[in-house]
């Protein structure tokens, strides 16, 4: 992954959302350094820009439409209901109805 432009062109994630994540993490170089860790170990270890609620909540609110669209597409690909899929994330420990209410 050489440039953010190349990365966004090869991704099915909306470019606007990718750029927002890169900014939130601290820039393209920081993103490249962290992406493999997140891919291999998940986000549960925390990383710059996404560790505290004061970071994640405003980000999620600003990008809710794109995030929910991606979740709907993923659930559809898996043949699941969106909120059942989200409720099944091990880190959340919530039901589908609780996921729907929260979103």
N, CA, C and O atoms as CSV, one atom per row, in Angstrom:
chain,resi,resn,atom,element,x,y,z
A,1,UNK,N,N,0.856,-1.165,0.000
A,1,UNK,CA,C,0.000,0.000,0.000
A,1,UNK,C,C,0.904,1.229,0.000
A,1,UNK,O,O,1.480,1.606,1.020
A,2,UNK,N,N,1.004,1.827,-1.158
A,2,UNK,CA,C,1.909,2.963,-1.300
A,2,UNK,C,C,1.252,4.295,-0.988
A,2,UNK,O,O,1.786,5.093,-0.218
A,3,UNK,N,N,0.100,4.533,-1.581
A,3,UNK,CA,C,-0.566,5.816,-1.366
A,3,UNK,C,C,-2.012,5.591,-0.933
A,3,UNK,O,O,-2.590,4.530,-1.167
A,4,UNK,N,N,-2.571,6.598,-0.307
A,4,UNK,CA,C,-3.974,6.500,0.103
A,4,UNK,C,C,-4.877,6.411,-1.126
A,4,UNK,O,O,-5.908,5.739,-1.085
A,5,UNK,N,N,-4.507,7.070,-2.202
A,5,UNK,CA,C,-5.300,7.013,-3.435
A,5,UNK,C,C,-5.354,5.589,-3.968
A,5,UNK,O,O,-6.424,5.104,-4.335
A,6,UNK,N,N,-4.209,4.916,-4.013
A,6,UNK,CA,C,-4.181,3.526,-4.469
A,6,UNK,C,C,-5.022,2.636,-3.553
A,6,UNK,O,O,-5.747,1.754,-4.015
A,7,UNK,N,N,-4.910,2.884,-2.252
A,7,UNK,CA,C,-5.665,2.093,-1.282
A,7,UNK,C,C,-7.163,2.266,-1.481
A,7,UNK,O,O,-7.905,1.284,-1.508
A,8,UNK,N,N,-7.608,3.503,-1.620
A,8,UNK,CA,C,-9.048,3.746,-1.772
A,8,UNK,C,C,-9.573,3.176,-3.081
A,8,UNK,O,O,-10.707,2.699,-3.139
A,9,UNK,N,N,-8.761,3.221,-4.128
A,9,UNK,CA,C,-9.179,2.674,-5.421
A,9,UNK,C,C,-9.353,1.159,-5.373
A,9,UNK,O,O,-10.147,0.604,-6.133
A,10,UNK,N,N,-8.628,0.495,-4.502
A,10,UNK,CA,C,-8.680,-0.974,-4.411
A,10,UNK,C,C,-9.659,-1.456,-3.348
A,10,UNK,O,O,-9.805,-2.663,-3.155
A,11,UNK,N,N,-10.324,-0.554,-2.664
A,11,UNK,CA,C,-11.199,-0.918,-1.557
A,11,UNK,C,C,-12.664,-0.771,-1.936
A,11,UNK,O,O,-13.021,0.037,-2.793
A,12,UNK,N,N,-13.506,-1.566,-1.282
A,12,UNK,CA,C,-14.951,-1.395,-1.465
A,12,UNK,C,C,-15.554,-0.523,-0.363
A,12,UNK,O,O,-16.770,-0.347,-0.295
A,13,UNK,N,N,-14.698,0.014,0.491
A,13,UNK,CA,C,-15.117,0.931,1.550
A,13,UNK,C,C,-15.204,2.336,0.952
A,13,UNK,O,O,-14.328,2.727,0.181
A,14,UNK,N,N,-16.241,3.098,1.291
A,14,UNK,CA,C,-16.348,4.450,0.735
A,14,UNK,C,C,-15.082,5.281,1.006
A,14,UNK,O,O,-14.574,5.310,2.127
A,15,UNK,N,N,-14.594,5.942,-0.025
A,15,UNK,CA,C,-13.375,6.748,0.073
A,15,UNK,C,C,-13.472,7.764,1.203
A,15,UNK,O,O,-12.508,7.979,1.938
A,16,UNK,N,N,-14.627,8.381,1.338
A,16,UNK,CA,C,-14.838,9.383,2.391
A,16,UNK,C,C,-14.592,8.770,3.775
A,16,UNK,O,O,-13.991,9.406,4.641
A,17,UNK,N,N,-15.055,7.547,3.976
A,17,UNK,CA,C,-14.883,6.883,5.267
A,17,UNK,C,C,-13.424,6.479,5.487
A,17,UNK,O,O,-12.903,6.624,6.593
A,18,UNK,N,N,-12.776,5.984,4.463
A,18,UNK,CA,C,-11.348,5.632,4.584
A,18,UNK,C,C,-10.552,6.860,4.979
A,18,UNK,O,O,-9.743,6.807,5.905
A,19,UNK,N,N,-10.772,7.960,4.286
A,19,UNK,CA,C,-10.021,9.185,4.591
A,19,UNK,C,C,-10.305,9.684,6.010
A,19,UNK,O,O,-9.415,10.211,6.678
A,20,UNK,N,N,-11.548,9.516,6.464
A,20,UNK,CA,C,-11.898,9.930,7.828
A,20,UNK,C,C,-11.164,9.064,8.858
A,20,UNK,O,O,-10.678,9.579,9.865
A,21,UNK,N,N,-11.083,7.761,8.612
A,21,UNK,CA,C,-10.360,6.865,9.524
A,21,UNK,C,C,-8.877,7.230,9.542
A,21,UNK,O,O,-8.265,7.297,10.609
A,22,UNK,N,N,-8.305,7.464,8.376
A,22,UNK,CA,C,-6.883,7.829,8.287
A,22,UNK,C,C,-6.612,9.108,9.071
A,22,UNK,O,O,-5.634,9.183,9.815
A,23,UNK,N,N,-7.469,10.111,8.910
A,23,UNK,CA,C,-7.308,11.366,9.669
A,23,UNK,C,C,-7.425,11.113,11.166
A,23,UNK,O,O,-6.633,11.628,11.955
A,24,UNK,N,N,-8.424,10.310,11.555
A,24,UNK,CA,C,-8.674,10.047,12.976
A,24,UNK,C,C,-7.479,9.336,13.622
A,24,UNK,O,O,-7.165,9.587,14.785
A,25,UNK,N,N,-6.826,8.469,12.886
A,25,UNK,CA,C,-5.676,7.718,13.418
A,25,UNK,C,C,-4.430,8.596,13.507
A,25,UNK,O,O,-3.546,8.346,14.327
A,26,UNK,N,N,-4.366,9.617,12.666
A,26,UNK,CA,C,-3.204,10.500,12.739
A,26,UNK,C,C,-2.445,10.642,11.438
A,26,UNK,O,O,-1.312,11.124,11.431
A,27,UNK,N,N,-3.050,10.230,10.336
A,27,UNK,CA,C,-2.415,10.404,9.036
A,27,UNK,C,C,-2.074,9.082,8.365
A,27,UNK,O,O,-2.158,8.010,8.965
A,28,UNK,N,N,-1.690,9.195,7.115
A,28,UNK,CA,C,-1.451,8.019,6.278
A,28,UNK,C,C,-0.312,7.142,6.798
A,28,UNK,O,O,-0.444,5.918,6.814
A,29,UNK,N,N,0.779,7.728,7.214
A,29,UNK,CA,C,1.911,6.926,7.699
A,29,UNK,C,C,1.527,6.164,8.962
A,29,UNK,O,O,1.875,4.993,9.114
A,30,UNK,N,N,0.813,6.823,9.862
A,30,UNK,CA,C,0.360,6.168,11.092
A,30,UNK,C,C,-0.623,5.046,10.766
A,30,UNK,O,O,-0.573,3.970,11.362
A,31,UNK,N,N,-1.504,5.308,9.826
A,31,UNK,CA,C,-2.473,4.289,9.402
A,31,UNK,C,C,-1.758,3.053,8.873
A,31,UNK,O,O,-2.080,1.928,9.255
A,32,UNK,N,N,-0.796,3.267,8.002
A,32,UNK,CA,C,-0.065,2.120,7.435
A,32,UNK,C,C,0.623,1.314,8.533
A,32,UNK,O,O,0.689,0.087,8.456
A,33,UNK,N,N,1.126,1.985,9.534
A,33,UNK,CA,C,1.792,1.297,10.627
A,33,UNK,C,C,0.841,0.520,11.530
A,33,UNK,O,O,1.232,-0.479,12.133
A,34,UNK,N,N,-0.398,0.973,11.623
A,34,UNK,CA,C,-1.378,0.354,12.527
A,34,UNK,C,C,-2.292,-0.656,11.851
A,34,UNK,O,O,-2.826,-1.542,12.518
A,35,UNK,N,N,-2.483,-0.543,10.551
A,35,UNK,CA,C,-3.464,-1.366,9.842
A,35,UNK,C,C,-3.223,-2.862,10.020
A,35,UNK,O,O,-4.175,-3.613,10.233
A,36,UNK,N,N,-2.001,-3.300,9.941
A,36,UNK,CA,C,-1.711,-4.729,10.082
A,36,UNK,C,C,-2.047,-5.220,11.492
A,36,UNK,O,O,-2.595,-6.310,11.654
A,37,UNK,N,N,-1.722,-4.424,12.508
A,37,UNK,CA,C,-2.052,-4.807,13.885
A,37,UNK,C,C,-3.559,-4.957,14.069
A,37,UNK,O,O,-4.023,-5.919,14.679
A,38,UNK,N,N,-4.308,-4.014,13.545
A,38,UNK,CA,C,-5.767,-4.068,13.671
A,38,UNK,C,C,-6.305,-5.273,12.906
A,38,UNK,O,O,-7.189,-5.976,13.395
A,39,UNK,N,N,-5.776,-5.512,11.713
A,39,UNK,CA,C,-6.213,-6.658,10.917
A,39,UNK,C,C,-5.946,-7.970,11.636
A,39,UNK,O,O,-6.798,-8.859,11.648
A,40,UNK,N,N,-4.779,-8.094,12.230
A,40,UNK,CA,C,-4.392,-9.350,12.874
A,40,UNK,C,C,-4.953,-9.541,14.273
A,40,UNK,O,O,-5.188,-10.673,14.696
A,41,UNK,N,N,-5.169,-8.450,14.995
A,41,UNK,CA,C,-5.546,-8.576,16.405
A,41,UNK,C,C,-6.861,-7.889,16.760
A,41,UNK,O,O,-7.313,-7.982,17.902
A,42,UNK,N,N,-7.475,-7.210,15.814
A,42,UNK,CA,C,-8.722,-6.513,16.086
A,42,UNK,C,C,-8.490,-5.184,16.772
A,42,UNK,O,O,-7.358,-4.806,17.075
A,43,UNK,N,N,-9.564,-4.499,17.003
A,43,UNK,CA,C,-9.485,-3.157,17.583
A,43,UNK,C,C,-9.514,-3.159,19.095
A,43,UNK,O,O,-9.380,-2.105,19.717
A,44,UNK,N,N,-9.685,-4.324,19.699
A,44,UNK,CA,C,-9.866,-4.362,21.151
A,44,UNK,C,C,-8.658,-3.850,21.934
A,44,UNK,O,O,-8.801,-3.448,23.088
A,45,UNK,N,N,-7.475,-3.860,21.325
A,45,UNK,CA,C,-6.292,-3.345,22.007
A,45,UNK,C,C,-6.234,-1.839,22.028
A,45,UNK,O,O,-5.418,-1.251,22.739
A,46,UNK,N,N,-7.093,-1.215,21.255
A,46,UNK,CA,C,-7.128,0.239,21.178
A,46,UNK,C,C,-6.017,0.781,20.293
A,46,UNK,O,O,-4.932,0.204,20.217
A,47,UNK,N,N,-6.290,1.866,19.643
A,47,UNK,CA,C,-5.282,2.542,18.842
A,47,UNK,C,C,-5.668,3.992,18.681
A,47,UNK,O,O,-6.833,4.365,18.820
A,48,UNK,N,N,-4.678,4.798,18.387
A,48,UNK,CA,C,-4.838,6.256,18.337
A,48,UNK,C,C,-6.111,6.672,17.608
A,48,UNK,O,O,-6.395,6.200,16.507
A,49,UNK,N,N,-6.863,7.555,18.234
A,49,UNK,CA,C,-8.062,8.101,17.624
A,49,UNK,C,C,-9.305,7.257,17.813
A,49,UNK,O,O,-10.409,7.715,17.518
A,50,UNK,N,N,-9.152,6.033,18.299
A,50,UNK,CA,C,-10.284,5.130,18.474
A,50,UNK,C,C,-10.237,4.398,19.809
A,50,UNK,O,O,-10.818,3.320,19.936
A,51,UNK,N,N,-9.571,4.949,20.787
A,51,UNK,CA,C,-9.434,4.280,22.072
A,51,UNK,C,C,-10.537,4.688,23.047
A,51,UNK,O,O,-11.094,3.835,23.738
A,52,UNK,N,N,-10.850,5.948,23.109
A,52,UNK,CA,C,-11.776,6.465,24.113
A,52,UNK,C,C,-13.127,6.821,23.499
A,52,UNK,O,O,-13.220,7.152,22.317
A,53,UNK,N,N,-14.174,6.745,24.328
A,53,UNK,CA,C,-15.498,7.123,23.853
A,53,UNK,C,C,-15.496,8.538,23.294
A,53,UNK,O,O,-16.214,8.832,22.338
A,54,UNK,N,N,-14.700,9.406,23.882
A,54,UNK,CA,C,-14.642,10.789,23.395
A,54,UNK,C,C,-14.088,10.857,21.970
A,54,UNK,O,O,-14.284,11.854,21.274
A,55,UNK,N,N,-13.403,9.807,21.538
A,55,UNK,CA,C,-12.922,9.703,20.153
A,55,UNK,C,C,-13.955,9.001,19.269
A,55,UNK,O,O,-14.289,9.475,18.184
A,56,UNK,N,N,-14.451,7.862,19.756
A,56,UNK,CA,C,-15.267,6.993,18.905
A,56,UNK,C,C,-16.691,7.487,18.701
A,56,UNK,O,O,-17.239,7.347,17.608
A,57,UNK,N,N,-17.297,8.058,19.727
A,57,UNK,CA,C,-18.694,8.470,19.593
A,57,UNK,C,C,-18.856,9.580,18.548
A,57,UNK,O,O,-19.689,9.436,17.654
A,58,UNK,N,N,-18.100,10.676,18.621
A,58,UNK,CA,C,-18.256,11.702,17.583
A,58,UNK,C,C,-17.950,11.166,16.179
A,58,UNK,O,O,-18.611,11.544,15.211
A,59,UNK,N,N,-16.951,10.289,16.072
A,59,UNK,CA,C,-16.624,9.694,14.768
A,59,UNK,C,C,-17.810,8.887,14.249
A,59,UNK,O,O,-18.205,9.035,13.092
A,60,UNK,N,N,-18.379,8.032,15.102
A,60,UNK,CA,C,-19.506,7.194,14.694
A,60,UNK,C,C,-20.721,8.032,14.313
A,60,UNK,O,O,-21.417,7.714,13.348
A,61,UNK,N,N,-20.976,9.079,15.049
A,61,UNK,CA,C,-22.116,9.951,14.736
A,61,UNK,C,C,-21.916,10.617,13.372
A,61,UNK,O,O,-22.836,10.654,12.556
A,62,UNK,N,N,-20.716,11.140,13.129
A,62,UNK,CA,C,-20.429,11.806,11.844
A,62,UNK,C,C,-20.521,10.854,10.659
A,62,UNK,O,O,-20.895,11.269,9.562
A,63,UNK,N,N,-20.185,9.585,10.866
A,63,UNK,CA,C,-20.081,8.642,9.746
A,63,UNK,C,C,-21.077,7.489,9.844
A,63,UNK,O,O,-20.889,6.437,9.233
A,64,UNK,N,N,-22.136,7.702,10.620
A,64,UNK,CA,C,-23.120,6.662,10.879
A,64,UNK,C,C,-23.708,6.084,9.590
A,64,UNK,O,O,-23.853,4.867,9.474
A,65,UNK,N,N,-24.040,6.919,8.644
A,65,UNK,CA,C,-24.677,6.452,7.411
A,65,UNK,C,C,-23.767,5.469,6.665
A,65,UNK,O,O,-24.220,4.398,6.261
A,66,UNK,N,N,-22.510,5.816,6.482
A,66,UNK,CA,C,-21.583,4.928,5.773
A,66,UNK,C,C,-21.294,3.657,6.569
A,66,UNK,O,O,-21.196,2.573,5.995
A,67,UNK,N,N,-21.159,3.788,7.881
A,67,UNK,CA,C,-20.879,2.624,8.726
A,67,UNK,C,C,-22.056,1.662,8.691
A,67,UNK,O,O,-21.860,0.456,8.545
A,68,UNK,N,N,-23.266,2.172,8.821
A,68,UNK,CA,C,-24.448,1.320,8.798
A,68,UNK,C,C,-24.630,0.675,7.426
A,68,UNK,O,O,-25.019,-0.489,7.335
A,69,UNK,N,N,-24.354,1.411,6.378
A,69,UNK,CA,C,-24.444,0.851,5.028
A,69,UNK,C,C,-23.470,-0.321,4.856
A,69,UNK,O,O,-23.816,-1.343,4.263
A,70,UNK,N,N,-22.259,-0.161,5.377
A,70,UNK,CA,C,-21.284,-1.245,5.296
A,70,UNK,C,C,-21.749,-2.449,6.116
A,70,UNK,O,O,-21.591,-3.588,5.676
A,71,UNK,N,N,-22.311,-2.217,7.283
A,71,UNK,CA,C,-22.819,-3.310,8.125
A,71,UNK,C,C,-23.967,-4.031,7.425
A,71,UNK,O,O,-24.040,-5.259,7.457
A,72,UNK,N,N,-24.860,-3.276,6.796
A,72,UNK,CA,C,-25.975,-3.885,6.066
A,72,UNK,C,C,-25.473,-4.748,4.920
A,72,UNK,O,O,-25.980,-5.848,4.701
A,73,UNK,N,N,-24.478,-4.256,4.187
A,73,UNK,CA,C,-23.908,-5.033,3.082
A,73,UNK,C,C,-23.244,-6.300,3.581
A,73,UNK,O,O,-23.394,-7.362,2.977
A,74,UNK,N,N,-22.508,-6.197,4.685
A,74,UNK,CA,C,-21.841,-7.364,5.242
A,74,UNK,C,C,-22.873,-8.391,5.710
A,74,UNK,O,O,-22.730,-9.583,5.435
A,75,UNK,N,N,-23.899,-7.941,6.408
A,75,UNK,CA,C,-24.943,-8.850,6.890
A,75,UNK,C,C,-25.634,-9.527,5.715
A,75,UNK,O,O,-25.904,-10.728,5.752
A,76,UNK,N,N,-25.918,-8.758,4.681
A,76,UNK,CA,C,-26.553,-9.313,3.491
A,76,UNK,C,C,-25.664,-10.388,2.859
A,76,UNK,O,O,-26.148,-11.454,2.478
A,77,UNK,N,N,-24.376,-10.108,2.752
A,77,UNK,CA,C,-23.433,-11.092,2.198
A,77,UNK,C,C,-23.413,-12.376,3.020
A,77,UNK,O,O,-23.223,-13.464,2.478
A,78,UNK,N,N,-23.611,-12.244,4.332
A,78,UNK,CA,C,-23.594,-13.397,5.240
A,78,UNK,C,C,-24.969,-14.051,5.379
A,78,UNK,O,O,-25.107,-15.089,6.025
A,79,UNK,N,N,-25.982,-13.435,4.768
A,79,UNK,CA,C,-27.333,-13.966,4.875
A,79,UNK,C,C,-27.934,-13.762,6.255
A,79,UNK,O,O,-28.750,-14.566,6.704
A,80,UNK,N,N,-27.538,-12.699,6.923
A,80,UNK,CA,C,-28.019,-12.413,8.275
A,80,UNK,C,C,-28.740,-11.079,8.323
A,80,UNK,O,O,-28.598,-10.240,7.434
A,81,UNK,N,N,-29.512,-10.906,9.375
A,81,UNK,CA,C,-30.100,-9.618,9.685
A,81,UNK,C,C,-28.988,-8.718,10.236
A,81,UNK,O,O,-28.138,-9.180,10.998
A,82,UNK,N,N,-28.991,-7.462,9.860
A,82,UNK,CA,C,-27.934,-6.526,10.274
A,82,UNK,C,C,-27.771,-6.482,11.785
A,82,UNK,O,O,-26.651,-6.584,12.286
A,83,UNK,N,N,-28.859,-6.333,12.512
A,83,UNK,CA,C,-28.746,-6.146,13.954
A,83,UNK,C,C,-28.423,-7.445,14.683
A,83,UNK,O,O,-27.805,-7.422,15.747
A,84,UNK,N,N,-28.840,-8.581,14.113
A,84,UNK,CA,C,-28.441,-9.873,14.681
A,84,UNK,C,C,-26.940,-10.043,14.530
A,84,UNK,O,O,-26.267,-10.507,15.451
A,85,UNK,N,N,-26.409,-9.665,13.360
A,85,UNK,CA,C,-24.973,-9.756,13.134
A,85,UNK,C,C,-24.216,-8.857,14.122
A,85,UNK,O,O,-23.254,-9.295,14.753
A,86,UNK,N,N,-24.652,-7.615,14.248
A,86,UNK,CA,C,-23.973,-6.681,15.152
A,86,UNK,C,C,-24.090,-7.173,16.595
A,86,UNK,O,O,-23.113,-7.129,17.344
A,87,UNK,N,N,-25.268,-7.639,16.988
A,87,UNK,CA,C,-25.463,-8.156,18.337
A,87,UNK,C,C,-24.584,-9.362,18.626
A,87,UNK,O,O,-24.282,-9.651,19.783
A,88,UNK,N,N,-24.173,-10.068,17.575
A,88,UNK,CA,C,-23.329,-11.243,17.740
A,88,UNK,C,C,-21.845,-10.950,17.853
A,88,UNK,O,O,-21.055,-11.865,18.085
A,89,UNK,N,N,-21.452,-9.700,17.695
A,89,UNK,CA,C,-20.036,-9.363,17.858
A,89,UNK,C,C,-19.658,-9.667,19.310
A,89,UNK,O,O,-20.292,-9.160,20.235
A,90,UNK,N,N,-18.663,-10.464,19.504
A,90,UNK,CA,C,-18.287,-10.894,20.854
A,90,UNK,C,C,-17.948,-9.743,21.790
A,90,UNK,O,O,-18.180,-9.836,22.995
A,91,UNK,N,N,-17.408,-8.673,21.255
A,91,UNK,CA,C,-16.997,-7.565,22.120
A,91,UNK,C,C,-18.178,-6.764,22.655
A,91,UNK,O,O,-18.027,-6.029,23.632
A,92,UNK,N,N,-19.343,-6.889,22.041
A,92,UNK,CA,C,-20.485,-6.072,22.448
A,92,UNK,C,C,-21.348,-6.715,23.520
A,92,UNK,O,O,-21.800,-6.036,24.442
A,93,UNK,N,N,-21.581,-8.015,23.409
A,93,UNK,CA,C,-22.413,-8.739,24.373
A,93,UNK,C,C,-23.801,-8.099,24.508
A,93,UNK,O,O,-24.272,-7.819,25.610
A,94,UNK,N,N,-24.440,-7.876,23.352
A,94,UNK,CA,C,-25.786,-7.313,23.329
A,94,UNK,C,C,-26.663,-8.148,22.404
A,94,UNK,O,O,-26.161,-8.928,21.594
A,95,UNK,N,N,-27.962,-7.980,22.531
A,95,UNK,CA,C,-28.910,-8.676,21.664
A,95,UNK,C,C,-29.132,-7.863,20.394
A,95,UNK,O,O,-28.724,-6.707,20.288
A,96,UNK,N,N,-29.790,-8.505,19.436
A,96,UNK,CA,C,-30.115,-7.806,18.191
A,96,UNK,C,C,-30.997,-6.597,18.458
A,96,UNK,O,O,-30.793,-5.535,17.872
A,97,UNK,N,N,-31.971,-6.753,19.334
A,97,UNK,CA,C,-32.862,-5.614,19.624
A,97,UNK,C,C,-32.112,-4.473,20.319
A,97,UNK,O,O,-32.400,-3.301,20.078
A,98,UNK,N,N,-31.169,-4.813,21.165
A,98,UNK,CA,C,-30.354,-3.772,21.812
A,98,UNK,C,C,-29.472,-3.061,20.782
A,98,UNK,O,O,-29.266,-1.850,20.868
A,99,UNK,N,N,-28.957,-3.810,19.818
A,99,UNK,CA,C,-28.151,-3.201,18.755
A,99,UNK,C,C,-28.996,-2.259,17.929
A,99,UNK,O,O,-28.570,-1.147,17.616
A,100,UNK,N,N,-30.196,-2.700,17.572
A,100,UNK,CA,C,-31.090,-1.855,16.774
A,100,UNK,C,C,-31.471,-0.589,17.531
A,100,UNK,O,O,-31.496,0.498,16.954
A,101,UNK,N,N,-31.765,-0.725,18.811
A,101,UNK,CA,C,-32.134,0.437,19.622
A,101,UNK,C,C,-30.980,1.430,19.725
A,101,UNK,O,O,-31.185,2.641,19.648
A,102,UNK,N,N,-29.769,0.908,19.901
A,102,UNK,CA,C,-28.600,1.779,20.035
A,102,UNK,C,C,-28.309,2.537,18.756
A,102,UNK,O,O,-27.896,3.696,18.787
A,103,UNK,N,N,-28.527,1.877,17.637
A,103,UNK,CA,C,-28.221,2.506,16.344
A,103,UNK,C,C,-29.355,3.398,15.924
A,103,UNK,O,O,-29.291,4.019,14.862
